[in-house]
Amino acid sequence: MHPHPRPDFIPGLDLSRILYEEAVRPILDSAYPGLRYAAARVGSGSEVLGFDSARSADHEWGPRLNLFLAPDEAAEHGAELRRLLAVRLPKHVRGWPTHFRRHDPEVPIGLMELTEGEVDHRVSVDDVGNWLRTELGVAAAEPSVRDWLAMPQQRLAEVTGGAVFHDGLDTHGLGGTLGAARARLAWYPDQVWRYLLACQWQRISQEEAFVGRCAEAGDDLGSAVVAGRLVRDLMRLCLLLERTYAPYSKWLGSAFARLAVAEELTPSLAGALAATEYPVRERHLGDAYEFVATLQNGTGLADPVDPARRPYHDRPFQVLHAERFAQALAATVTDPELRGLLLTGGVDQWADSTDFLGLTGPRRAAVDALALNVNVNVNVTRSP
């Protein structure tokens, strides 16, 4: 990729800050004095979540920046500003090229490359409202309940993560500031949070008995697969409890490892995954269930529920009966729109296709379709 040895790795957010402070800001000060803008590194990219490493430099990583202007100024100056940066940006920052080339026309992944001519840079120019519509399907206004349910946690993490290096936009006619939008989206409203927690417990309740049933049927592979699904759901539940958006699968374990509960809970989760015999798998899962159930009770969000494992009705499988926690949380949901919904949850609690979750319109259409199924009880009775 480079004609010379690759420079020492710099965390991507640090590299973006250097690009802004040493290259982009001087150009803006000279060519557009007084321009109101925000400069940040947000959106897609492992560096935005703090998970980048030297390996990340092989695609769409490097000196990248997001510039946000007022809507009218973005429309008026966006194209010329991008062109100006192509001409005046330095060829590299700390040894990392600012020019990105297309490695393969069939796979549009940007790779850094030194160039003698204009740079094909990765400094975007947009307005906050338009960017939010593209990323999340919402503008700067307060999201509705359905908006929240249609936004994948990965996207919310990308919008609220990263770093803002300068926010010079004011709120008078500019569609809101970047900082205000990020603060508004930093975490779910209380009622949405309670609903999503109930839905996550409901997911666990639907499969917790299958680990034993598969093993009883002689399907140890199936038992292990279901256990893996339950471990994933418990990890995502812990992220919800600690008010942390869950990233997609590549970074789920990395995000979980940062949680306060990770050190104590990980041995049980890892034990369930590593177990080659059902009794060991069941024991580790039971330990994990009881640990997370105790965490849930400690939040005070709902009436406490006995966190002890127990038989699955008259079958010899030890489970939590997680629907009890779903019921307790659902009883605290007072928002009329949420109370009428099935316990299916947000879009990434019932869909995990990366391609689908990247499509704003279909996501929202699916959430709207589910919302039509109101006042139906499925495996859980809500308190009046």
PyMOL commands that set and color helices and strands:
alter all, ss='L'
color gray80, all
select helices_A, chain A and resi 12-31+46-49+54-58+71-88+128-136+145-150+153-160+178-184+190-207+210-216+220-241+249-257+262-274+278-299+323-330+336-339+347-350+354-357+360-371
alter helices_A, ss='H'
color red, helices_A
select strands_A, chain A and resi 37-41+64-69+92-93+96-97+100-104+107-112+122-126+163-167+310-312+315-319
alter strands_A, ss='S'
color yellow, strands_A
deselect
rebuild
show_as cartoon
